[in-house]
Amino acid sequence: MGVLGKMEVEVDIKSSGDVFHELFDGEKCEAKVIVEAIDEKNKLVRFKIIEGSLLKEYKSFVATLEVVHRGAITAVKWAVDFEKFEDFGPYPVKLMDFIIGMTRDIEAHHLKE
């Protein structure tokens, strides 16, 4: 049996957080990813990987994006739930680093507007 794992990262942002949640129009779409859940009230979107290179390393892979408000601070929280094929298989650290960079880039773009 593979090893279950979970990683999360939360990035504080200066914008309202709507720019992250509004990337999606509320409709499910399918490519290599299925948008499994969109929660307008909690500004949460969950993606399930159904095809592609990640599934060569993991039996299953689901990513969740959530906008979190903590008083005057707004953060974007990403969580990935995955099942590794083997105990010694890789954790998705590089992917999380990419997600942090992408989050900061999206925010920087929208702060310019």
N, C-alpha and C positions, 0 to 999 in steps of 0.2 A: 504494500500500500504506500502511496506517496505521502509526503509530509505536508500538512496544512500550515499556512503561514498568513500573516497579515502585517502590512506596514502602513503608516499614516504620516502625512506631513501637513502642516498648517502654515500658511504664509500670510503675515499681516499685510494689508493693503491700505492705500489712501483713498481709493475710490469707493463708491457705494456698494459694490459687489454685484449690482444688477448686471453689469457688463458680462460677468461670467455666467450667470444664470440664463441670460437672454441670448446666449449663443444658440439656443435651441428653441424652436417655435412650439414646443409642446407635443409634437407628433413623433411617434416612433419611426425610426429609420433603420435600414439594414444595409450594411456593406460587409466589412469584416467585423463590425461592431454592431450590437443591438443596444439601443437605448432602452434599458429595462424599466426605468422609473424616472418620472419627472414630478417633483413635489414643489409646486409653485409657492405654497405657504412657507415651507422651510428652505427654499432655494437649494434643492438637492437634485442631482442628476446621477443616475447609476448606469454604467455601460458594461455590457458583457462581451468579451472577445469571443467571436465564434469561428474565426479563421485567421490565419496569418502566422508570422514568425514567433510570436509569444507562445503560441500553443505547441511549438517544438520544444520549449523549455518547461512549460507548465501544463498540467492536465486541464486546469481551469483558471480563468483570470477575469476578475471583475474589478472595475475602478469606480469609485464614487467621488463626486465633486459636491461640496457643500459650502455655502456662504455662512460664516459664523459671525455673529455680532456679540462683542463683549464690551458693553458700555460705549465709549467713544472709539473703540478699535473694531475694525472689520477685518476678518481674515478669510482666506479661501483654504478650505481643508480638503485634501485629497487622501483617500484611503484606497488601498488595493488589497483585495482578498485573492489568494492564489493557492493552488495545490501543486507542489513540486513532484516530479516523477520519482526523485530519489532523495534520501536524507541529505546528501552532500551537494545537491543541486544549487544553483545560484539564487540569491535573493535579488529582487529587481531594483537594486540600488541605483544603477545608471538611469533607469527609467524615472525614478523619483527625482534624481538630479535634473533630468530633462524637464519634468513637470514643474519643478520650482522655477527654472529659467523661463519656461513658457508663460507661467503665471505672472512673473515680473514683467515680461515683454508685453503681454496683453494689457496689463495695468498701465505701463508707461505709454503705450499707444493711446489709450483712452484718456489719460491725464493731459495729453497734448491737445485733445479736441476741445 
